[in-house]
Amino acid sequence: MPRTVVVDARMARRRNTGTATYITGLVAALRRTAPPEVRLHVVWGPLPLPRRGKLTRIGNLVIDLAWTHVGLPLIALRRRAALIHAPFNWAPALAPCPSVATVHDLAWERVPETFPGFFRRYARLFTRLTSRRAKRLICVSQATADDLVQLYRAPADRIRVIPNGVDPDTAPVTTSRDPVILAVGEFEPRKRILELIEGFHAYRDAAPDDPPPCDLVLVGSGGSQAEEVARAAGDHVRLTGFVDDAALADLYRRATLLAFPSSYEGFGLPVAEAMAHGCPALVAQNSSLVEVGGDVAIPLTDPSPTGIARALTDALSDRDALAARGERSRHHARMFDWDDIARRTLDVYREAVG
């Protein structure tokens, strides 16, 4: 008799983030790879409130509470589910079947100054609860797994490290790239976009004419520093706002370098995406970024504006070496294959239901 797995995909409807990409990518891969005895029941939940300020943020948290701790268990009960997979950090407190939760990061603990106090308390409470009650915990990096054990005393024997996935680039390898440095992400302090802009202008001011100096393209929208970023941008910096997946893939395919100076990431999806498209990456050396970039990414050891300017100058001085690194990056990104990730996730389901 087939076993039903309820997969909570609601957070994919909230915002276009790495978590949303994880949920939609995993659901598609599970549907391709799940054996006949596993019946996936993907639920998308209620739509979120538009983001209009503190009241709507609190409203969305209330909706999340009701959905996670009441709606999901009722659906699992009605479907006679064998398992609930909560792919965004917290699972139902009480449910009629075992649960698996994917924990992406503990950013509210590592960089608390970037989150409102009420959200930190909410996230801490329910992630702690989930780490104790879920049958299995999937962490998207070893760094996140280590944080979960160190900060919340989660049982290490219940944790499985399975990374986020990226779609492979089937287009021919691009040997000639545009003189563009690409940065992808929200404009918030931990992403260090303001430091990147300042470092970029210092690089640009001192760059020789041969090879041609690069422009900076910032892909993203929102975040507490959005207005500051717009004011600081200046000449040779272009803000694209949100772009769809096809446009982003084209930017990765054409850019000379991805710059990712973030101070903390649970995974760092833009690094894996850029590498999958053959775009070499300059990556800060912290949290999960060391894992995702491996020995192929260019290490950014000093994320200050001066350090970023120096790293950009060094990396962009030899475009042929960068192109060769981009090809190695494309090979490295094969470790983030969605179908392999889905198969490993199905193994965790089997463990959880015995």
Residue pairs with C-beta under 8 A, 6 or more apart in sequence:
1 37
2 36
2 37
2 38
2 39
3 37
3 38
3 39
3 82
3 83
3 353
4 39
4 40
4 41
4 79
4 80
4 81
4 82
4 83
5 38
5 39
5 40
5 41
5 81
5 82
5 83
5 84
5 85
5 349
6 41
6 43
6 72
6 75
6 76
6 79
6 81
6 83
6 84
6 85
7 27
7 30
7 40
7 41
7 42
7 43
7 85
7 87
8 43
8 45
8 68
8 72
8 84
8 85
8 86
8 87
8 88
9 23
9 24
9 27
9 42
9 43
9 44
9 45
9 87
10 43
10 44
10 45
10 46
10 64
10 67
10 88
11 19
11 20
11 23
11 87
11 88
12 19
12 20
12 23
12 24
12 44
13 20
13 44
13 45
13 47
13 48
14 20
14 48
14 60
15 222
16 242
17 186
18 104
18 164
18 267
18 269
19 87
19 88
19 104
21 164
21 269
22 87
22 102
22 104
22 140
22 164
22 165
22 269
23 87
23 88
25 164
25 165
25 166
25 167
25 338
26 87
26 165
26 338
26 341
26 342
26 345
27 40
27 42
28 338
29 165
29 338
29 339
29 341
29 342
30 40
30 342
30 345
30 346
31 40
32 339
32 342
33 339
33 342
33 343
33 346
34 40
34 342
34 346
35 346
38 346
38 349
41 75
41 79
41 81
43 72
43 75
45 67
45 71
46 63
46 67
46 71
48 60
48 63
49 56
49 59
49 60
49 63
50 56
51 57
51 222
54 116
57 116
57 119
58 118
61 118
61 119
61 122
68 86
68 90
68 91
68 92
68 126
69 92
69 93
69 94
72 84
72 86
72 92
72 95
73 84
73 92
73 94
73 95
73 96
75 81
76 84
76 95
76 96
76 97
77 96
81 96
81 97
82 97
82 98
82 353
83 97
83 98
83 99
83 100
83 349
83 352
83 353
84 91
84 92
84 95
84 97
84 98
84 99
84 100
85 99
85 100
85 101
85 102
85 345
85 349
86 92
86 99
86 100
86 101
86 102
86 130
86 134
87 101
87 102
88 102
88 104
89 101
89 102
89 103
89 104
89 123
89 126
89 127
89 130
90 101
90 123
90 126
90 127
90 129
90 130
91 99
91 100
91 101
91 130
91 133
91 134
92 99
93 126
93 129
93 133
97 353
98 134
98 135
98 352
98 353
99 130
99 133
99 134
99 135
99 352
100 134
100 135
100 136
100 137
100 138
100 348
100 349
100 352
101 130
101 134
101 136
101 137
101 138
102 137
102 138
102 139
102 140
103 127
103 130
103 131
103 137
103 138
103 139
103 140
103 144
103 148
103 266
104 140
104 144
104 266
104 267
105 140
105 144
105 147
105 264
105 265
105 266
105 267
105 287
105 288
106 127
106 144
106 147
106 148
106 151
106 152
106 266
107 114
107 115
107 190
107 264
107 266
108 115
108 119
108 120
108 123
108 124
109 120
109 124
109 147
109 151
110 147
110 264
110 287
111 189
111 190
111 263
111 264
112 120
113 189
114 188
114 189
114 190
114 224
115 123
127 152
128 152
130 137
131 137
131 148
131 152
131 153
131 154
131 155
132 154
134 158
135 158
135 351
135 352
135 353
136 158
136 159
136 160
136 348
136 351
136 352
137 148
137 154
137 158
137 159
137 160
138 159
138 160
138 161
138 162
138 345
138 348
139 145
139 148
139 159
139 160
139 161
139 162
140 161
140 162
140 163
140 164
140 266
140 267
140 288
141 161
141 163
141 266
141 267
141 287
141 288
141 291
141 292
142 161
142 288
142 291
143 266
143 287
143 288
143 290
143 291
144 266
144 267
144 288
145 156
145 159
145 161
148 154
148 159
149 156
149 159
160 344
160 348
160 351
162 341
162 344
162 345
162 348
163 267
163 272
163 291
163 292
163 335
163 336
163 341
164 267
164 269
164 272
164 336
164 341
165 336
165 337
165 338
165 341
166 269
166 272
166 273
166 276
166 333
166 336
166 338
167 276
167 338
168 276
168 333
168 334
168 337
169 249
169 252
169 253
169 276
169 277
169 278
169 330
171 253
173 278
173 327
173 330
174 253
174 254
174 278
175 323
177 254
177 255
177 256
177 279
177 319
177 323
177 326
178 254
178 255
178 256
179 211
179 212
179 213
179 214
179 215
179 256
180 214
180 215
180 216
180 217
180 251
180 254
180 255
180 256
180 257
181 200
181 214
181 215
181 216
181 217
181 255
181 256
181 257
181 258
181 259
181 312
181 316
182 217
182 219
182 251
182 252
182 255
182 257
182 258
182 259
182 274
182 279
183 193
183 196
183 216
183 217
183 218
183 219
183 220
183 258
183 259
183 260
184 219
184 220
184 248
184 258
184 260
184 270
184 273
184 274
185 191
185 193
185 219
185 220
185 260
185 262
185 270
186 220
186 221
186 222
186 223
187 193
187 218
187 220
187 221
187 222
187 223
187 224
187 225
187 226
187 228
187 229
188 223
188 224
188 225
189 224
189 225
189 263
190 262
190 263
190 264
191 223
191 261
191 262
191 263
192 261
192 262
192 263
192 284
192 303
193 218
193 220
193 225
193 229
194 225
194 228
194 229
194 232
195 261
195 303
195 304
195 305
195 308
196 216
196 259
196 261
196 308
197 216
197 218
197 229
197 232
197 233
197 234
197 237
198 232
198 305
198 308
199 304
199 305
199 306
199 307
199 308
199 309
199 311
199 312
200 216
200 236
200 237
200 259
200 308
200 309
200 312
201 234
202 305
202 306
202 308
202 309
203 213
203 308
203 309
203 312
203 313
203 316
204 213
204 214
204 236
206 309
206 313
207 213
207 313
207 316
211 316
211 317
211 319
213 236
213 316
214 256
214 257
214 312
214 316
215 236
215 237
215 238
216 236
216 237
216 238
216 259
217 237
217 238
217 240
217 251
217 255
218 229
218 233
218 237
218 238
218 239
218 240
219 240
219 241
219 242
219 243
219 248
219 251
220 241
220 242
221 241
221 242
223 229
229 239
230 239
233 239
240 251
243 251
248 273
249 273
249 277
252 258
252 273
252 274
252 276
252 277
252 278
252 279
253 277
253 278
253 279
255 274
255 279
256 279
256 280
256 316
256 319
256 322
257 279
257 280
257 281
257 282
257 312
257 315
257 316
257 322
258 270
258 271
258 274
258 279
258 280
258 281
258 282
259 281
259 282
259 300
259 308
259 312
260 268
260 270
260 271
260 281
260 282
260 283
260 284
260 289
260 300
261 282
261 284
261 300
261 303
261 308
262 268
262 284
262 286
262 289
263 284
263 286
263 303
264 286
264 287
265 286
265 287
265 288
265 289
265 292
266 287
266 288
267 288
267 292
268 283
268 287
268 288
268 289
268 292
268 293
271 281
271 283
271 289
271 292
271 293
271 297
272 292
272 333
272 336
274 280
274 281
274 329
275 281
275 293
275 296
275 297
275 329
275 330
275 332
275 333
276 329
276 330
276 333
276 336
277 330
278 326
278 327
278 329
278 330
279 326
279 329
280 296
280 297
280 298
280 315
280 322
280 325
280 326
280 329
281 293
281 297
281 298
281 329
282 297
282 298
282 300
282 311
282 312
282 315
283 289
283 292
283 293
283 297
283 298
283 299
283 300
284 300
284 303
285 299
285 300
285 301
289 297
293 299
294 332
296 325
296 328
296 329
296 332
297 329
298 311
298 315
298 325
300 307
300 308
300 311
301 307
301 311
302 308
302 310
302 311
315 322
316 322
